[in-house]
Amino acid sequence: MLVTRTSIPPLLWAAVLLGSISACGGGESAGNDKANAEAKAKAEAEKKAEEAAQAKALAERKAKREAEQKAKAAAEAKVTAALEQLCVVPDKYTKDPVKGCEDVGKAYDAFMLRLAPAEAKASWESGGKEKGIAMTVVQCTQADSAKVAACQKHALDGAGPELAEAGKKILQTCIDKFAKKRAGAGAAVPKRRPG
């Protein structure tokens, strides 16, 4: 028997060739899948790191806010304690409310010059003094009480640096504690000294 060589048709060769190419190309697809998985893992790690940084920053802001609130509460408590200690009527005081209120005006001036922050002190010395003293005297006089005047003068004279910004609070605390309570009374007309 005679063996003849048959030729393989070109289309079959093309199919075999394409099959072998696609079989070899499978490695490239696996490499892409691995790169995609690595990129995804990297993105997730970056996202987790960013979330952790945001959580840390939030915790730091919260701690700072709480510390500021605690410091503010402590400062307020210190002011309140100082007011309680200073806003009292001394054993000896002027029984004349008008004279006492004039003394309060002088004490308020000394308080401002001694304890006011630099900006407030500069404003006080450059023209605010006259109006400030007058308003202090009027407010004291309207309370119509020698005890209020004595309390205000005592507190202003004894105030320390912790009360540097509490001048008005000192004045009001003494009014609240010692002013004569008058039912239905409006603002009083200040008493004037004769002469």
Secondary structure, DSSP 8 states (H G I E B T S, - for coil): ---------HHHHHHHHHHHHHHHHHHHHHHHHHHHHHHHHHHHHHHHHHHHHHHHHHHHHHHHHHHHHHHHHHHHHHHHHHHHHHSS--SS--S-HHHHHHHHHHHHHHHHHHHS-HHHHHHIIIIIHHHHHHHHHHHHHHHT-HHHHHHHHHHHHH--GGGTT-HHHHHHHHHHHHS---TT-----------
